Amino acid sequence: MPTLEPFANMTGTLDFKMQGKMPAGLRLDAHFAGTITSEHWEGEWPVSGIDYVTVRGDGIAELFIRASMGEGDDIVSYEATGRQTPDGIIETLYFQTASETFAHLNGAVGVASGSVDGDQLSLEIFLVKH
């Protein structure tokens, strides 16, 4: 049975850019920047990226995220998909890195749960273990 292992906590500020009404719903891009902390490294890492958001007719937001975290030789890129509902955000994350220290993330799957309050994003990230 798969289990979830706590991995990291992320906070950031969103900068929304309205794209307009599209066939699938209202589209906006949300650039974000902030910090991410974890037991797996010391201190705060910078994190930044863009979240392509489509708000469907039923109010559910479809999320597609491309981002990177870290610095120096320890940069980890990730892609995520998810949904934002009135209850919060749920995402699935896939990582890519050239870092030897974090190479184990290349085969990892993460899940995140969090919220947006105004322009403030908060996520708790877990690794799925089997």
Secondary structure, DSSP 8 states (H G I E B T S, - for coil): --EEEEEEEEEEEEEEEEEEEETTEEEEEEEEEEEEE-TTSSSEEEEEEEEEEEE-TTS-EEEEEEEEEEETTEEEEEEEEEEEETTEEEEEEEEEE--STTGGGGG-EEEEEEEEETTEEEEEEEEEE-
